[in-house]
Amino acid sequence: MILAKSLLKDIARDNPFQPATSVWRAVELARIINAPFPEGRGLDLGCGDGSILQRILEHVGPREMTGIDLDSRETAAAEESGVYTTVYTGRASEIPEPDETFDFVFSNSVLEHIPDLEAVFAEVARVLKPGGTLYFTVPATTFPGALYGPLLPWQQREPYLEMMNQRLAIQHLFSPENTEAWLAPAGLEVEQSIFYLRQGVVRRWEFIARMTSGVLYTVLGQRKHPIEIQHALNIRSRRKGLLAAVAVFLTRLLAIGVLDDEDAEGRYTGLMVYAKKSVR
C-alpha cells in the first residue's frame, strides 16, 4: 500500500512552487494508486503536462496511453514527458480517435472545470470499447462546506465561496446521484462511487493556498486562474537548485499531520467514480 506521505516528496519535486496542490495531489494519487487502475489502452482526459500520470504509472505499471488537453502549453510538456504514445490539443468533447478505441478513460480533477458534461460523457462513451471503464476523480458537493471560509469573522461565507469557485474555475460539484444522472444518457453505468479527501487535508490545502496562490490571485485583481498565474511566472515546470529544494522541504513541513489518517472518520470532499460502458 502506498502512503500519501511517501508520494509527497516526488510530487513536490515535480512542481516545487505549488505547495498547496502538492499536498492535495499526494492524498489523491495515493488513493488512485491503491485502487484498481484499469488495464489496456487508455486515454488521459485533461492530461496536463503528464506528470500526474507519470507518477501513477511508476506504481501501477506501464500502460499504452493517449493524452488530450485544451492547453497547448500543457500538451507540449506532455509530449516531452514520454508518457504518451499520442497527445492531442483539443476539447474533451471532440476526441480525434475512432469509435471503440480505448479500454479505459482516466481523468483526474478535470471534469469539474468543463461546462458541457453531457457532450463530454457522450464522447467518452463513443471512444470506449463496450465494457470499457471510465475512471475519474472530482470534488464532491461536500467540498464547499468543508472549507474554513473567510479569515475575518465579520466577512460573509457566501462571497468567499463564490470567489473560490471563480478562482478554481469550478463549473460542477459531484454527488453519486448527479453523477449517475450525467452518465446514464451516454450509456455509462456507475459501478462504484468512493468518497475520499478528508476535510483536514482540504483545510490544510486551503491554508497553504491562502498564503501562496491566493495572494497572487488577489494581487492580480482576481482575473487569472492559478494555472495562468503559474505560466506567467514560469513556475509550473519541474525545477532544480537550492530554491526548489527549499520549496520542497517547506511543502513537506506544511503537510505534517494531515497525510496519515485519510481513512479516519469525518467529512470527505472528493469523489472517485468507476463507470462502465454498456456492452449492448
Accessible surface in RSA format (square Angstrom, percent):
REM  Atomic radii and reference values for relative SASA: ProtOr
REM  Chains: A
REM  Algorithm: Lee & Richards
REM  Probe-radius: 1.40
REM  Slices: 20
REM RES _ NUM      All-atoms   Total-Side   Main-Chain    Non-polar    All polar
REM                ABS   REL    ABS   REL    ABS   REL    ABS   REL    ABS   REL
RES MET A   1   180.09  93.3 103.11  68.2  76.98 183.3  76.04  64.7 104.05 137.8
RES ILE A   2    47.54  27.1  45.55  33.9   1.99   4.8  46.58  33.5   0.96   2.6
RES LEU A   3    89.41  49.8  86.90  62.2   2.51   6.3  88.16  61.9   1.24   3.3
RES ALA A   4     7.69   7.1   4.44   6.8   3.26   7.4   4.44   6.2   3.26   8.6
RES LYS A   5   112.55  54.9 100.56  61.7  11.99  28.6  52.95  47.7  59.60  63.5
RES SER A   6    70.77  59.8  43.28  57.8  27.49  63.3  49.15 104.7  21.62  30.3
RES LEU A   7     5.50   3.1   5.45   3.9   0.04   0.1   5.50   3.9   0.00   0.0
RES LEU A   8     5.72   3.2   5.72   4.1   0.00   0.0   5.72   4.0   0.00   0.0
RES LYS A   9    76.07  37.1  76.07  46.7   0.00   0.0  29.67  26.7  46.40  49.4
RES ASP A  10    47.25  33.1  47.25  47.0   0.00   0.0   2.09   4.9  45.16  45.0
RES ILE A  11    11.19   6.4  11.19   8.3   0.00   0.0  11.19   8.1   0.00   0.0
RES ALA A  12     0.30   0.3   0.30   0.5   0.00   0.0   0.30   0.4   0.00   0.0
RES ARG A  13   110.21  46.3 108.79  55.5   1.42   3.4  33.46  45.7  76.75  46.5
RES ASP A  14     8.79   6.2   5.17   5.1   3.61   8.5   2.71   6.4   6.08   6.1
RES ASN A  15    24.29  16.8  24.29  23.5   0.00   0.0   2.07   5.0  22.22  21.5
RES PRO A  16     1.51   1.1   0.38   0.3   1.13   4.1   0.66   0.5   0.85   5.3
RES PHE A  17    52.13  26.1  36.35  22.5  15.78  41.1  39.45  23.9  12.68  36.3
RES GLN A  18    14.17   7.9   8.19   6.0   5.99  14.3   8.64  18.4   5.54   4.2
RES PRO A  19    18.21  13.3  17.97  16.4   0.24   0.9  18.21  15.0   0.00   0.0
RES ALA A  20     6.52   6.0   6.17   9.5   0.35   0.8   6.17   8.7   0.35   0.9
RES THR A  21    47.19  33.6  46.10  46.7   1.09   2.6  24.06  32.3  23.14  35.0
RES SER A  22     2.10   1.8   2.03   2.7   0.07   0.2   0.07   0.2   2.03   2.8
RES VAL A  23     0.00   0.0   0.00   0.0   0.00   0.0   0.00   0.0   0.00   0.0
RES TRP A  24    27.88  11.2  27.88  13.5   0.00   0.0  27.69  14.8   0.19   0.3
RES ARG A  25    43.89  18.4  43.89  22.4   0.00   0.0   5.12   7.0  38.76  23.5
RES ALA A  26     0.00   0.0   0.00   0.0   0.00   0.0   0.00   0.0   0.00   0.0
RES VAL A  27     1.62   1.1   1.15   1.0   0.47   1.1   1.30   1.1   0.32   0.9
RES GLU A  28     0.55   0.3   0.55   0.4   0.00   0.0   0.00   0.0   0.55   0.4
RES LEU A  29     1.80   1.0   1.80   1.3   0.00   0.0   1.80   1.3   0.00   0.0
RES ALA A  30     8.76   8.1   8.76  13.5   0.00   0.0   8.76  12.3   0.00   0.0
RES ARG A  31    55.92  23.5  52.97  27.0   2.95   7.0  17.26  23.6  38.65  23.4
RES ILE A  32     0.00   0.0   0.00   0.0   0.00   0.0   0.00   0.0   0.00   0.0
RES ILE A  33    17.06   9.7   5.60   4.2  11.46  27.6   5.60   4.0  11.46  31.1
RES ASN A  34    61.56  42.5  25.44  24.6  36.12  87.0  22.34  53.8  39.22  37.9
RES ALA A  35    18.53  17.0   8.83  13.6   9.70  22.1  14.39  20.3   4.14  11.0
RES PRO A  36   108.26  78.9  94.65  86.3  13.61  49.5 106.86  88.2   1.40   8.7
RES PHE A  37    15.34   7.7   1.02   0.6  14.32  37.3   1.39   0.8  13.95  39.9
RES PRO A  38    19.09  13.9   7.23   6.6  11.87  43.1  18.99  15.7   0.10   0.6
RES GLU A  39   127.69  73.3 116.06  87.8  11.63  27.7  59.01 114.1  68.67  56.1
RES GLY A  40    36.81  45.4   0.00   N/A  36.81  45.4  29.79  81.8   7.02  15.7
RES ARG A  41    66.89  28.1  64.47  32.9   2.42   5.8  16.60  22.7  50.29  30.5
RES GLY A  42     0.00   0.0   0.00   N/A   0.00   0.0   0.00   0.0   0.00   0.0
RES LEU A  43     0.00   0.0   0.00   0.0   0.00   0.0   0.00   0.0   0.00   0.0
RES ASP A  44     6.81   4.8   6.81   6.8   0.00   0.0   0.00   0.0   6.81   6.8
RES LEU A  45     0.78   0.4   0.78   0.6   0.00   0.0   0.78   0.6   0.00   0.0
RES GLY A  46    21.18  26.1   0.00   N/A  21.18  26.1   7.04  19.3  14.14  31.7
RES CYS A  47     8.84   6.7   0.00   0.0   8.84  20.8   1.34   3.4   7.50   8.1
RES GLY A  48    14.24  17.6   0.00   N/A  14.24  17.6  14.24  39.1   0.00   0.0
RES ASP A  49    31.20  21.9  26.44  26.3   4.76  11.3   6.43  15.1  24.77  24.7
RES GLY A  50     0.25   0.3   0.00   N/A   0.25   0.3   0.03   0.1   0.22   0.5
RES SER A  51    16.22  13.7  14.33  19.1   1.89   4.4  11.33  24.1   4.89   6.8
RES ILE A  52    48.82  27.8  46.91  34.9   1.92   4.6  48.50  34.9   0.32   0.9
RES LEU A  53     0.99   0.6   0.15   0.1   0.84   2.1   0.15   0.1   0.84   2.3
RES GLN A  54    58.26  32.6  56.40  41.2   1.86   4.4  10.68  22.7  47.58  36.1
RES ARG A  55    29.67  12.5  29.67  15.1   0.00   0.0   4.50   6.1  25.17  15.3
RES ILE A  56     0.00   0.0   0.00   0.0   0.00   0.0   0.00   0.0   0.00   0.0
RES LEU A  57    24.42  13.6  18.29  13.1   6.13  15.4  18.63  13.1   5.80  15.6
RES GLU A  58   101.39  58.2  59.68  45.2  41.71  99.3  42.52  82.2  58.87  48.1
RES HIS A  59    80.19  43.8  44.02  30.6  36.17  92.5  33.59  34.6  46.60  54.2
RES VAL A  60    34.97  23.0   8.64   7.8  26.33  63.4  16.72  14.5  18.25  49.5
RES GLY A  61    22.02  27.2   0.00   N/A  22.02  27.2  20.90  57.4   1.12   2.5
RES PRO A  62   125.61  91.5 109.88 100.2  15.73  57.2 113.62  93.8  11.99  74.5
RES ARG A  63    32.55  13.7  12.72   6.5  19.83  47.2  10.09  13.8  22.46  13.6
RES GLU A  64    91.90  52.8  81.30  61.5  10.61  25.3  29.05  56.2  62.85  51.3
RES MET A  65     0.41   0.2   0.00   0.0   0.41   1.0   0.10   0.1   0.31   0.4
RES THR A  66     0.21   0.2   0.21   0.2   0.00   0.0   0.00   0.0   0.21   0.3
RES GLY A  67     0.00   0.0   0.00   N/A   0.00   0.0   0.00   0.0   0.00   0.0
RES ILE A  68     1.76   1.0   1.60   1.2   0.16   0.4   1.60   1.2   0.16   0.4
RES ASP A  69    23.22  16.3  19.95  19.9   3.27   7.7   4.02   9.5  19.20  19.1
RES LEU A  70   116.51  64.9 100.13  71.6  16.38  41.2 100.13  70.3  16.38  44.1
RES ASP A  71    28.38  19.9  21.39  21.3   6.99  16.5  20.94  49.3   7.44   7.4
RES SER A  72    70.52  59.6  63.28  84.4   7.24  16.7  33.61  71.6  36.91  51.7
RES ARG A  73   107.43  45.1  93.86  47.8  13.57  32.3  60.76  83.0  46.67  28.3
RES GLU A  74     4.99   2.9   4.97   3.8   0.02   0.0   1.60   3.1   3.39   2.8
RES THR A  75     5.84   4.2   5.84   5.9   0.00   0.0   2.33   3.1   3.51   5.3
RES ALA A  76    50.85  46.8  46.10  71.1   4.74  10.8  49.01  69.0   1.83   4.9
RES ALA A  77    39.61  36.4  32.55  50.2   7.06  16.1  35.10  49.4   4.51  12.0
RES ALA A  78     0.31   0.3   0.00   0.0   0.31   0.7   0.00   0.0   0.31   0.8
RES GLU A  79   110.07  63.2  85.83  64.9  24.24  57.7  27.37  52.9  82.70  67.5
RES GLU A  80   151.61  87.0 116.28  88.0  35.33  84.1  47.58  92.0 104.02  84.9
RES SER A  81    35.77  30.2   7.34   9.8  28.43  65.5  18.63  39.7  17.14  24.0
RES GLY A  82    65.83  81.2   0.00   N/A  65.83  81.2  34.11  93.6  31.72  71.0
RES VAL A  83    22.40  14.7   6.14   5.6  16.26  39.2  12.39  10.8  10.01  27.1
RES TYR A  84    22.72  10.6   0.19   0.1  22.52  58.6   1.63   1.2  21.09  26.0
RES THR A  85    91.78  65.3  54.15  54.9  37.63  89.7  59.73  80.2  32.05  48.5
RES THR A  86    49.37  35.1  43.73  44.3   5.64  13.4  27.63  37.1  21.74  32.9
RES VAL A  87    19.11  12.6   2.14   1.9  16.97  40.9   2.14   1.9  16.97  46.0
RES TYR A  88    52.51  24.5  50.79  28.9   1.72   4.5  35.89  27.0  16.62  20.5
RES THR A  89    76.94  54.7  44.39  45.0  32.55  77.6  32.79  44.0  44.15  66.7
RES GLY A  90    21.35  26.3   0.00   N/A  21.35  26.3  19.46  53.4   1.89   4.2
RES ARG A  91   138.00  57.9 133.66  68.1   4.35  10.4  24.87  34.0 113.13  68.6
RES ALA A  92    16.10  14.8   7.99  12.3   8.12  18.5   8.32  11.7   7.79  20.6
RES SER A  93    36.34  30.7  22.57  30.1  13.77  31.7   8.71  18.5  27.64  38.7
RES GLU A  94   114.48  65.7 101.92  77.1  12.57  29.9  38.23  74.0  76.25  62.3
RES ILE A  95     5.44   3.1   0.00   0.0   5.44  13.1   0.32   0.2   5.12  13.9
RES PRO A  96    75.70  55.2  46.29  42.2  29.41 106.9  62.79  51.8  12.91  80.2
RES GLU A  97    23.57  13.5  14.07  10.6   9.50  22.6   4.28   8.3  19.29  15.8
RES PRO A  98    94.19  68.6  82.52  75.2  11.66  42.4  93.43  77.1   0.76   4.7
RES ASP A  99    92.65  64.9  76.39  76.0  16.26  38.4  23.52  55.4  69.12  68.9
RES GLU A 100    90.52  52.0  77.37  58.5  13.15  31.3  13.56  26.2  76.96  62.8
RES THR A 101    16.08  11.4   6.71   6.8   9.38  22.3  10.52  14.1   5.57   8.4
RES PHE A 102     0.00   0.0   0.00   0.0   0.00   0.0   0.00   0.0   0.00   0.0
RES ASP A 103    45.11  31.6  38.59  38.4   6.52  15.4  11.64  27.4  33.47  33.4
RES PHE A 104     0.26   0.1   0.26   0.2   0.00   0.0   0.26   0.2   0.00   0.0
RES VAL A 105     0.00   0.0   0.00   0.0   0.00   0.0   0.00   0.0   0.00   0.0
RES PHE A 106     1.22   0.6   1.22   0.8   0.00   0.0   1.22   0.7   0.00   0.0
RES SER A 107     0.11   0.1   0.07   0.1   0.03   0.1   0.00   0.0   0.10   0.1
RES ASN A 108     9.97   6.9   4.29   4.1   5.68  13.7   4.29  10.3   5.68   5.5
RES SER A 109    13.87  11.7   7.32   9.8   6.56  15.1   6.06  12.9   7.82  11.0
RES VAL A 110    27.07  17.8  26.90  24.4   0.17   0.4  26.90  23.4   0.17   0.4
RES LEU A 111     1.68   0.9   1.65   1.2   0.03   0.1   1.65   1.2   0.03   0.1
RES GLU A 112     8.65   5.0   8.65   6.5   0.00   0.0   0.39   0.8   8.26   6.7
RES HIS A 113    74.28  40.6  61.63  42.8  12.64  32.3  45.70  47.1  28.58  33.3
RES ILE A 114    33.19  18.9  32.45  24.2   0.74   1.8  33.19  23.9   0.00   0.0
RES PRO A 115    90.34  65.8  77.06  70.2  13.28  48.3  79.00  65.2  11.33  70.4
RES ASP A 116    77.26  54.1  72.82  72.5   4.44  10.5  35.93  84.6  41.33  41.2
RES LEU A 117     0.50   0.3   0.40   0.3   0.09   0.2   0.40   0.3   0.09   0.3
RES GLU A 118    94.27  54.1  88.29  66.8   5.97  14.2  49.87  96.5  44.39  36.2
RES ALA A 119    37.38  34.4  25.37  39.2  12.00  27.3  33.86  47.7   3.51   9.3
RES VAL A 120     1.78   1.2   1.78   1.6   0.00   0.0   1.78   1.5   0.00   0.0
RES PHE A 121     0.79   0.4   0.79   0.5   0.00   0.0   0.79   0.5   0.00   0.0
RES ALA A 122    53.37  49.1  45.33  70.0   8.04  18.3  47.35  66.7   6.02  16.0
RES GLU A 123    23.76  13.6  22.07  16.7   1.69   4.0   2.47   4.8  21.29  17.4
RES VAL A 124     0.92   0.6   0.92   0.8   0.00   0.0   0.92   0.8   0.00   0.0
RES ALA A 125     7.55   6.9   7.14  11.0   0.41   0.9   7.38  10.4   0.17   0.5
RES ARG A 126    75.21  31.6  64.89  33.1  10.32  24.6  55.76  76.2  19.45  11.8
RES VAL A 127     0.00   0.0   0.00   0.0   0.00   0.0   0.00   0.0   0.00   0.0
RES LEU A 128     0.00   0.0   0.00   0.0   0.00   0.0   0.00   0.0   0.00   0.0
RES LYS A 129    78.83  38.5  78.83  48.4   0.00   0.0  40.20  36.2  38.63  41.1
RES PRO A 130    65.94  48.1  46.19  42.1  19.76  71.8  46.19  38.1  19.76 122.8
RES GLY A 131    26.14  32.2   0.00   N/A  26.14  32.2  15.63  42.9  10.51  23.5
RES GLY A 132     5.95   7.3   0.00   N/A   5.95   7.3   5.79  15.9   0.17   0.4
RES THR A 133    13.66   9.7  13.66  13.8   0.00   0.0   4.77   6.4   8.88  13.4
RES LEU A 134     1.30   0.7   1.30   0.9   0.00   0.0   1.30   0.9   0.00   0.0
RES TYR A 135     0.00   0.0   0.00   0.0   0.00   0.0   0.00   0.0   0.00   0.0
RES PHE A 136     0.01   0.0   0.00   0.0   0.01   0.0   0.01   0.0   0.00   0.0
RES THR A 137     0.00   0.0   0.00   0.0   0.00   0.0   0.00   0.0   0.00   0.0
RES VAL A 138     0.96   0.6   0.00   0.0   0.96   2.3   0.92   0.8   0.04   0.1
RES PRO A 139     7.56   5.5   5.98   5.5   1.58   5.7   6.98   5.8   0.58   3.6
RES ALA A 140     0.01   0.0   0.01   0.0   0.00   0.0   0.01   0.0   0.00   0.0
RES THR A 141    68.73  48.9  51.45  52.2  17.27  41.2  37.07  49.8  31.66  47.9
RES THR A 142    51.67  36.7  44.87  45.5   6.80  16.2  51.48  69.2   0.18   0.3
RES PHE A 143     4.71   2.4   4.71   2.9   0.00   0.0   4.71   2.9   0.00   0.0
RES PRO A 144    28.30  20.6  28.21  25.7   0.09   0.3  28.30  23.4   0.00   0.0
RES GLY A 145    40.05  49.4   0.00   N/A  40.05  49.4  27.62  75.8  12.43  27.8
RES ALA A 146     0.00   0.0   0.00   0.0   0.00   0.0   0.00   0.0   0.00   0.0
RES LEU A 147     2.00   1.1   1.21   0.9   0.80   2.0   1.21   0.8   0.80   2.1
RES TYR A 148   125.03  58.4 104.19  59.3  20.84  54.2  62.39  46.9  62.64  77.2
RES GLY A 149     0.30   0.4   0.00   N/A   0.30   0.4   0.00   0.0   0.30   0.7
RES PRO A 150    31.89  23.2  14.07  12.8  17.82  64.8  15.49  12.8  16.40 101.9
RES LEU A 151   132.46  73.8 104.75  74.9  27.70  69.6 107.19  75.3  25.27  68.0
RES LEU A 152    77.29  43.0  76.46  54.7   0.83   2.1  76.46  53.7   0.83   2.2
RES PRO A 153   122.64  89.4  82.80  75.5  39.84 144.8  96.43  79.6  26.21 162.9
RES TRP A 154   189.27  76.0 157.76  76.4  31.51  74.0 149.22  79.6  40.05  65.0
RES GLN A 155    85.82  48.0  70.24  51.3  15.58  37.1  19.87  42.3  65.95  50.0
RES GLN A 156   135.18  75.6 121.61  88.9  13.57  32.3  41.87  89.1  93.31  70.8
RES ARG A 157    82.53  34.7  76.50  39.0   6.03  14.4  53.08  72.5  29.46  17.9
RES GLU A 158   108.69  62.4 107.97  81.7   0.73   1.7  54.06 104.6  54.64  44.6
RES PRO A 159    71.35  52.0  64.81  59.1   6.54  23.8  66.04  54.5   5.31  33.0
RES TYR A 160    24.36  11.4  18.13  10.3   6.23  16.2  21.11  15.9   3.25   4.0
RES LEU A 161    24.93  13.9  23.42  16.8   1.50   3.8  23.64  16.6   1.29   3.5
RES GLU A 162   116.29  66.8 109.37  82.7   6.91  16.5  40.49  78.3  75.80  61.9
RES MET A 163    45.27  23.4  40.70  26.9   4.57  10.9  42.94  36.5   2.33   3.1
RES MET A 164     4.95   2.6   4.90   3.2   0.05   0.1   4.37   3.7   0.58   0.8
RES ASN A 165    60.05  41.4  58.35  56.4   1.70   4.1  11.15  26.8  48.90  47.3
RES GLN A 166    97.98  54.8  87.97  64.3  10.01  23.8  34.15  72.7  63.84  48.4
RES ARG A 167    11.41   4.8  11.28   5.8   0.13   0.3   0.00   0.0  11.41   6.9
RES LEU A 168    35.41  19.7  28.47  20.4   6.94  17.4  31.94  22.4   3.47   9.3
RES ALA A 169    30.29  27.9  24.48  37.8   5.82  13.2  30.03  42.3   0.26   0.7
RES ILE A 170    24.96  14.2   8.90   6.6  16.06  38.7   8.90   6.4  16.06  43.6
RES GLN A 171    98.00  54.8  69.54  50.8  28.45  67.7   4.24   9.0  93.75  71.1
RES HIS A 172    39.85  21.8  33.03  23.0   6.82  17.4  31.66  32.6   8.19   9.5
RES LEU A 173    37.63  21.0  27.80  19.9   9.83  24.7  27.80  19.5   9.83  26.5
RES PHE A 174     0.07   0.0   0.07   0.0   0.00   0.0   0.07   0.0   0.00   0.0
RES SER A 175    18.63  15.7  18.41  24.6   0.21   0.5  12.62  26.9   6.01   8.4
RES PRO A 176    35.32  25.7  35.10  32.0   0.22   0.8  35.27  29.1   0.05   0.3
RES GLU A 177   126.79  72.8 117.36  88.8   9.43  22.5  71.01 137.3  55.78  45.5
RES ASN A 178    43.05  29.7  39.09  37.8   3.96   9.5  27.88  67.1  15.17  14.7
RES THR A 179     0.28   0.2   0.20   0.2   0.07   0.2   0.28   0.4   0.00   0.0
RES GLU A 180    92.66  53.2  89.37  67.6   3.29   7.8  21.27  41.1  71.39  58.3
RES ALA A 181    68.06  62.6  48.09  74.2  19.97  45.4  58.04  81.7  10.03  26.6
RES TRP A 182    45.17  18.1  43.18  20.9   1.99   4.7  26.86  14.3  18.31  29.7
RES LEU A 183     0.13   0.1   0.13   0.1   0.00   0.0   0.13   0.1   0.00   0.0
RES ALA A 184    66.09  60.8  49.28  76.0  16.81  38.2  52.51  74.0  13.57  36.0
RES PRO A 185   110.67  80.7  65.64  59.8  45.03 163.7  78.95  65.2  31.72 197.1
RES ALA A 186    22.56  20.7   2.52   3.9  20.04  45.6  12.19  17.2  10.37  27.5
RES GLY A 187    33.38  41.2   0.00   N/A  33.38  41.2  31.81  87.3   1.57   3.5
RES LEU A 188     4.03   2.2   0.00   0.0   4.03  10.1   0.66   0.5   3.37   9.1
RES GLU A 189   128.79  73.9 124.74  94.4   4.05   9.6  42.67  82.5  86.12  70.3
RES VAL A 190    26.86  17.7   6.61   6.0  20.25  48.8   6.61   5.7  20.25  54.9
RES GLU A 191   111.20  63.8  74.00  56.0  37.21  88.6  27.16  52.5  84.05  68.6
RES GLN A 192    96.78  54.1  91.26  66.7   5.52  13.1  25.87  55.1  70.91  53.8
RES SER A 193    35.61  30.1   7.95  10.6  27.66  63.7   7.03  15.0  28.58  40.0
RES ILE A 194    45.92  26.1  43.01  32.0   2.92   7.0  45.92  33.1   0.00   0.0
RES PHE A 195    86.80  43.4  73.51  45.5  13.29  34.6  73.51  44.6  13.29  38.0
RES TYR A 196     1.76   0.8   1.76   1.0   0.00   0.0   0.00   0.0   1.76   2.2
RES LEU A 197     0.64   0.4   0.64   0.5   0.00   0.0   0.64   0.5   0.00   0.0
RES ARG A 198    32.32  13.6  32.32  16.5   0.00   0.0   3.46   4.7  28.86  17.5
RES GLN A 199    45.10  25.2  45.10  33.0   0.00   0.0   6.66  14.2  38.44  29.2
RES GLY A 200    21.75  26.8   0.00   N/A  21.75  26.8  17.38  47.7   4.38   9.8
RES VAL A 201     0.00   0.0   0.00   0.0   0.00   0.0   0.00   0.0   0.00   0.0
RES VAL A 202     0.00   0.0   0.00   0.0   0.00   0.0   0.00   0.0   0.00   0.0
RES ARG A 203    65.40  27.5  65.07  33.2   0.33   0.8   9.00  12.3  56.40  34.2
RES ARG A 204    65.13  27.3  61.97  31.6   3.17   7.5   8.12  11.1  57.02  34.6
RES TRP A 205    15.07   6.0  15.07   7.3   0.00   0.0   5.36   2.9   9.71  15.7
RES GLU A 206     3.00   1.7   1.80   1.4   1.19   2.8   2.08   4.0   0.92   0.8
RES PHE A 207    92.85  46.5  92.09  57.0   0.75   2.0  92.85  56.3   0.00   0.0
RES ILE A 208     0.03   0.0   0.03   0.0   0.00   0.0   0.03   0.0   0.00   0.0
RES ALA A 209     2.23   2.0   2.23   3.4   0.00   0.0   2.23   3.1   0.00   0.0
RES ARG A 210    51.84  21.8  43.56  22.2   8.28  19.7  32.37  44.2  19.47  11.8
RES MET A 211    94.67  49.0  72.18  47.8  22.50  53.6  45.67  38.8  49.00  64.9
RES THR A 212    48.75  34.7  40.88  41.4   7.87  18.7  45.73  61.4   3.02   4.6
RES SER A 213    28.36  24.0  26.34  35.2   2.01   4.6  20.39  43.4   7.97  11.2
RES GLY A 214     8.75  10.8   0.00   N/A   8.75  10.8   6.41  17.6   2.34   5.2
RES VAL A 215    74.15  48.8  70.15  63.5   4.01   9.7  74.07  64.4   0.09   0.2
RES LEU A 216    61.84  34.4  61.84  44.2   0.00   0.0  61.84  43.4   0.00   0.0
RES TYR A 217     2.77   1.3   2.64   1.5   0.13   0.3   2.28   1.7   0.49   0.6
RES THR A 218    86.53  61.5  76.80  77.9   9.74  23.2  58.40  78.4  28.13  42.5
RES VAL A 219   110.49  72.7  79.92  72.4  30.57  73.7  86.94  75.5  23.55  63.9
RES LEU A 220    64.09  35.7  61.41  43.9   2.68   6.7  63.35  44.5   0.74   2.0
RES GLY A 221    38.69  47.7   0.00   N/A  38.69  47.7  22.94  62.9  15.76  35.3
RES GLN A 222    70.16  39.2  65.92  48.2   4.24  10.1  12.11  25.8  58.06  44.0
RES ARG A 223   192.55  80.8 156.81  79.9  35.75  85.1  71.71  98.0 120.85  73.2
RES LYS A 224    92.75  45.2  90.30  55.4   2.45   5.8  52.43  47.2  40.32  42.9
RES HIS A 225    70.43  38.5  69.85  48.5   0.58   1.5  44.07  45.4  26.36  30.7
RES PRO A 226    26.51  19.3  25.90  23.6   0.61   2.2  26.51  21.9   0.00   0.0
RES ILE A 227    56.02  31.9  54.08  40.3   1.95   4.7  54.27  39.1   1.76   4.8
RES GLU A 228    66.12  38.0  63.96  48.4   2.17   5.2  18.97  36.7  47.15  38.5
RES ILE A 229     3.76   2.1   3.76   2.8   0.00   0.0   3.76   2.7   0.00   0.0
RES GLN A 230    18.23  10.2  18.23  13.3   0.00   0.0   6.18  13.1  12.06   9.1
RES HIS A 231    43.12  23.6  25.10  17.4  18.02  46.1  14.36  14.8  28.76  33.5
RES ALA A 232    68.18  62.7  25.90  40.0  42.28  96.2  38.83  54.7  29.35  77.7
RES LEU A 233    91.33  50.9  72.38  51.8  18.95  47.6  76.62  53.8  14.71  39.6
RES ASN A 234   100.63  69.4  98.58  95.3   2.05   4.9  26.14  62.9  74.49  72.0
RES ILE A 235    35.57  20.2  35.57  26.5   0.00   0.0  35.57  25.6   0.00   0.0
RES ARG A 236    53.54  22.5  51.40  26.2   2.14   5.1   9.79  13.4  43.75  26.5
RES SER A 237    58.36  49.3  53.17  71.0   5.19  12.0  46.62  99.3  11.74  16.4
RES ARG A 238   120.39  50.5  98.23  50.1  22.16  52.8  39.68  54.2  80.71  48.9
RES ARG A 239    85.95  36.1  74.66  38.1  11.29  26.9  27.38  37.4  58.57  35.5
RES LYS A 240   195.39  95.3 163.28 100.2  32.11  76.5 110.08  99.1  85.32  90.9
RES GLY A 241    49.93  61.6   0.00   N/A  49.93  61.6  39.02 107.1  10.91  24.4
RES LEU A 242   148.75  82.8 134.47  96.2  14.29  35.9 138.33  97.1  10.42  28.0
RES LEU A 243   130.29  72.6 125.45  89.7   4.84  12.2 127.04  89.2   3.25   8.8
RES ALA A 244     4.54   4.2   4.24   6.6   0.30   0.7   4.28   6.0   0.26   0.7
RES ALA A 245    58.69  54.0  45.15  69.7  13.54  30.8  52.86  74.4   5.83  15.4
RES VAL A 246    64.71  42.6  62.39  56.5   2.32   5.6  64.71  56.2   0.00   0.0
RES ALA A 247    16.76  15.4  11.02  17.0   5.74  13.0  15.29  21.5   1.46   3.9
RES VAL A 248    12.89   8.5  12.89  11.7   0.00   0.0  12.89  11.2   0.00   0.0
RES PHE A 249   127.45  63.8 124.84  77.3   2.61   6.8 127.03  77.0   0.42   1.2
RES LEU A 250    85.31  47.5  85.31  61.0   0.00   0.0  85.31  59.9   0.00   0.0
RES THR A 251     0.68   0.5   0.59   0.6   0.09   0.2   0.00   0.0   0.68   1.0
RES ARG A 252   105.91  44.5  99.97  51.0   5.94  14.2  17.85  24.4  88.07  53.4
RES LEU A 253    91.15  50.8  80.78  57.8  10.37  26.1  82.71  58.1   8.44  22.7
RES LEU A 254    51.51  28.7  46.43  33.2   5.08  12.8  50.68  35.6   0.82   2.2
RES ALA A 255     2.01   1.8   1.11   1.7   0.90   2.0   1.21   1.7   0.80   2.1
RES ILE A 256   116.74  66.4 103.44  77.1  13.30  32.1 110.23  79.4   6.52  17.7
RES GLY A 257    56.49  69.7   0.00   N/A  56.49  69.7  28.98  79.5  27.51  61.6
RES VAL A 258     9.02   5.9   8.93   8.1   0.09   0.2   8.93   7.8   0.09   0.2
RES LEU A 259    15.23   8.5   6.97   5.0   8.26  20.8   7.02   4.9   8.20  22.1
RES ASP A 260   100.57  70.4  64.29  64.0  36.28  85.8  34.97  82.3  65.61  65.4
RES ASP A 261    60.11  42.1  54.31  54.1   5.79  13.7  31.81  74.9  28.30  28.2
RES GLU A 262    20.71  11.9  18.28  13.8   2.43   5.8  18.28  35.4   2.43   2.0
RES ASP A 263   107.42  75.2  79.40  79.0  28.02  66.3  39.00  91.8  68.42  68.2
RES ALA A 264    40.65  37.4  26.66  41.1  13.98  31.8  37.80  53.2   2.84   7.5
RES GLU A 265   171.19  98.3 147.76 111.8  23.43  55.8  69.31 134.1 101.88  83.2
RES GLY A 266    50.45  62.2   0.00   N/A  50.45  62.2  31.51  86.5  18.94  42.4
RES ARG A 267   113.79  47.8  98.11  50.0  15.67  37.3  27.69  37.8  86.10  52.2
RES TYR A 268    38.94  18.2  32.94  18.7   6.00  15.6  29.63  22.3   9.31  11.5
RES THR A 269     0.43   0.3   0.00   0.0   0.43   1.0   0.00   0.0   0.43   0.6
RES GLY A 270     0.77   1.0   0.00   N/A   0.77   1.0   0.77   2.1   0.00   0.0
RES LEU A 271     0.00   0.0   0.00   0.0   0.00   0.0   0.00   0.0   0.00   0.0
RES MET A 272     2.26   1.2   2.26   1.5   0.00   0.0   0.18   0.2   2.08   2.8
RES VAL A 273     0.00   0.0   0.00   0.0   0.00   0.0   0.00   0.0   0.00   0.0
RES TYR A 274    24.70  11.5  24.70  14.1   0.00   0.0  24.70  18.6   0.00   0.0
RES ALA A 275     0.28   0.3   0.00   0.0   0.28   0.6   0.00   0.0   0.28   0.7
RES LYS A 276    72.47  35.4  71.88  44.1   0.59   1.4  39.34  35.4  33.12  35.3
RES LYS A 277    34.24  16.7  32.24  19.8   2.00   4.8  24.57  22.1   9.67  10.3
RES SER A 278    35.95  30.4  24.06  32.1  11.89  27.4  32.84  69.9   3.11   4.4
RES VAL A 279   114.00  75.0  89.23  80.8  24.77  59.7  89.28  77.6  24.72  67.0
RES ARG A 280   246.67 103.6 179.78  91.6  66.89 159.3 107.41 146.8 139.26  84.4
END  Absolute sums over single chains surface
CHAIN  1 A    13109.7      10456.0       2653.7       7580.0       5529.7
END  Absolute sums over all chains
TOTAL         13109.7      10456.0       2653.7       7580.0       5529.7
